């Protein structure tokens, strides 16, 4: 498994979760959900989250 393969796989997982939450919101009538992701401290994965979910800010927790 290469880094590119892992990133494509992560993108697919993020998009599937986003689609599931959007469908759940339509069927349940709730307007908002909070999802927290615990991802490795890799800039590519972090930027992928920003791209898929269009985030404005995030909280990064980790050991320095």
N, C-alpha and C positions, 0 to 999 in steps of 0.2 A: 504494500500500500504506500503510495506516494503522498506527499503533502497536498498536491492538487486533487487527488482522489478524495482525501479526507475532507477537504474544503467543499468539494461538490456534494459529498454525502451530508455534511453539516448543513449546507444550504437547503438541501432537500428536506431534511428533518425539520429545520426552522420553518420552511414554507408549509409543510404538512401540519405542524402545530398551529400556525397562524390560520390556516384554512379551517381546522377543527374548531378553534375558538370562535371564528367568525360564524360558522354554522351553528355552534352551540348558542351564541348570542341571539341568532335569529329564532331558534326554536324555543329557548327558555324565556325570552323577553327581557333578559338582563342587558344593560347597556354597557357595562364596563367590567373588565377582568384585569387582575394583576397577575402577571407571570414573571417569575424570577428564574433566571438562568444562571447556573454555575458553570462557567466555561474556563478552559485553560487560558493563562495569560499570554495569548498569542495575538498579535495585532491583526492578523488576517481574520481570525474568528470574531474578534471584537468589531471590526469594520463590517463583517458579514451580518452581524446582528443589527447594526445601524442601517445597512442596506435593506434587509428584509423587513424589519419592523419600523423603519423610518423614525428612529429614536432621536430625541433632541439632547438628552443627557443620560448618563448612567452613573451608577455607584460601583466603584471598583473596590472590592474587598480582597485583601490578600496579604501574605507575609512579604515584607520587603527585605 
